[in-house]
Structures are given as C-alpha cells and as structure tokens.
C-alpha cells in the first residue's frame, strides 16, 4: 500500500473540531512531500496510528498506561514503515491489549480523529512530533484483557471519567465524539431507525 491511501483518507476526513482542520492540512502537506513519513527515524515528524476503543454501549473506553511516557492513552503506535495505517492501528490494539484480533470490531474505515502532538526527549530518543491517525473500534468489555509487555496496565474506564486519566485536548475530542455517537444511537432506538 502506498501513502496515497492515507492521503485519500485525509482528503475525505471531515474534522469535527477546529484544530483538526489545521492538523489535516499540515498532515496532507507533510505526507505529500515526505515518502519516508512512515519511518520513525524520519525527521522531526512521522506517522502513528491508534484506535479509540469503545464497548458495545459506548459507555466505556479502553485505555493503556504507556510504558515509556507513563501516561494513559488509547492503544496505538508507530507505523514503522507500514503505509497501511488501519492495519497498524488494529495490530497495535491487539498487541497492547492482548485481546485476540478476531474480537476487535472496526466500526468504520474512516478516520475517527486526527492529532498532531509533541513527544519529548525520552531514553535518548530525540524530541519529535506525531501525526496520529485514529480509528474507531469496538471490543466487548466482558472479555478478559490480558494486556502485554508493552503496557503497564490496560483497563476499561467509564466514559465520564476518561479525562481524569488523560485530560489533554485530543482525549477530550474523542470523548465528545463518543458522547455524540451515544446520543445518535439513542435517537435511532427511540425512532426505530
């Protein structure tokens, strides 16, 4: 797969928040000009992919305690040369949660959220920035979550408590988008759609 697939996804993405419009334009420009953007060694920016994992009734979100940054995030990671960001996001979700890939249900092939964030100098790795491409998935929260060596801890967190674990703007956006999904789903049930 070529980076044109990601560029196409980005062109079709309709951001819900103002900052995402800027991230979108910057990502398109950067990816267009840098064929090596999927390599983590590539300059001050590179592509990462993650998933926003919700349970079936959208009342909980799966969060991972990141081993190196010591913060709670959604599952995800570096593309490491793989231009198929959706595959990367799903693989990282499986690896970090320990949940079998067959139990991870992709809710849409469309981008769910787009972020540009700075990573400080950690363990000798120079400071850099990620364009993080995010997809929405569902996992049954009744399944055991074994976790893995990549994560200190993996847990389900009530949607209304997620920002107590990570209160950055990008987490707020995804929580808000999930609340909108819940409202939309509730309206569908009320009107029999």
SEGU-428329 format. One record per residue (C-alpha): y, x, z; residue in one letter. Coordinates in steps of 0.001 Angstrom, whole numbers, plus 500000, padded with zeros to 6 digits. Example, Ala and Ser with C-alpha at 12.3 -4.5 7.8 and 13.67 -1.06 7.14 Angstrom:
495500512300507800A 498940513670507140S 
REM end
This chain:
500000500000500000X 503476501238499173X 506703500891501130X 507775498249498586X 505667495740500539X 507758496313503654X 510974496192501640X 509885492829500218X 509121491514503715X 512526492697504907X 514361491106501975X 512659487777502783X 513296488034506522X 515942485606507797X 517248487039511091X 517931484596513904X 520316486916515765X 523438488677514553X 522296492198515423X 519167491760513346X 521319491401510204X 522631494916510775X 519133496237511573X 517826494632508389X 520431496243506140X 520029499638507784X 516218499452507574X 516287498481503890X 518626501354503087X 516654503872505099X 513230502853503783X 514520502774500197X 515861506327500497X 513007507885502518X 509445507746501163X 508208509520504334X 509691506914506698X 506197506004507991X 505600509514509364X 506572510041512988X 507714513597512199X 510203512239509670X 513708512928510843X 515656511000513413X 514261507601512298X 510818506257511486X 508900503000511221X 506890501478514050X 505099498132514178X 504303495796517042X 503189492289517905X 504665489657520142X 501512488225521713X 501618484640522963X 498930482452524463X 497971479167522728X 500551477004524513X 503261479707524205X 503801479761527975X 502763483410528435X 503306486734526720X 501082489797526817X 502924492936527889X 501758496546528062X 503007499131530536X 503802502088528280X 502233505328529494X 504964507721528351X 508103505631528779X 506939503885531987X 508289500522530878X 506827497164529874X 506755496408526128X 504891494336523585X 501852496129522045X 502715498420519157X 503057501936517916X 503756504446515185X 502727503846511589X 501548507472511283X 501781507399507508X 500355503879507031X 502772501782504977X 500881498567505872X 502908497693508954X 500995494468509580X 497716496398509759X 499370498934512084X 500662496187514402X 497266494464514631X 495417497760515154X 497788498768517955X 497352495370519623X 493578495776519589X 493730499389520808X 496245498828523605X 494852495539524921X 491167496358524447X 490665492841523063X 488352492557520056X 490271492344516784X 488474489083515916X 490220487431518897X 493717488349517686X 495113485492515591X 498015486269513274X 500368483275513304X 502435484358510298X 502549487237507844X 506340487021508019X 508347489326510242X 508959487714513644X 511597490149514898X 513232493394513786X 514647496015516110X 516315499401515967X 516064501279519240X 516568504788520537X 513786506824522151X 514969509620524461X 513516513123524640X 510048512733526216X 507490515501526801X 509152517807524304X 509345515188521540X 512964515149520293X 515058512026520743X 514782509701517742X 515046506043516717X 512520503435515633X 512850500619513155X 510283498339514805X 508746495620512615X 507307492821514755X 504767490104514012X 503740487021515996X 500122486747517145X 498157484531519481X 495392485509521898X 493568483180524264X 494830484104527735X 491461483127529255X 489866486216527673X 489381489315529790X 491963492002528993X 490175495326529429X 493160497491528466X 492676501064527298X 493539504680527987X 496784504124526019X 498250501773528622X 498780501962532363X 498356498214532575X 498167495134530349X 498963491692531695X 499926488155530805X 503410487285532011X 504892483796532268X 507479483370529526X 510255482585532014X 509501485864533883X 509270488281530931X 512841489547531248X 512110490562534858X 509675493108533367X 511850494147530438X 515411492872530225X 516539494615527036X 518176492612524270X 515191492764521919X 512884491241524549X 515439488501525185X 515454487712521436X 511678487349521291X 511591485222524454X 514270482966522964X 512364482684519671X 509240481738521642X 511135479039523533X 512274477633520197X 508662477636518963X 507589475739522072X 510345473171521544X 509386472807517890X 505681472397518805X 506571469784521443X 508634467847518901X 505707467909516463X 503433466453519139X 505940463720520053X 506426462608516464X 502824463063515360X 503532465692512702X 
REM end
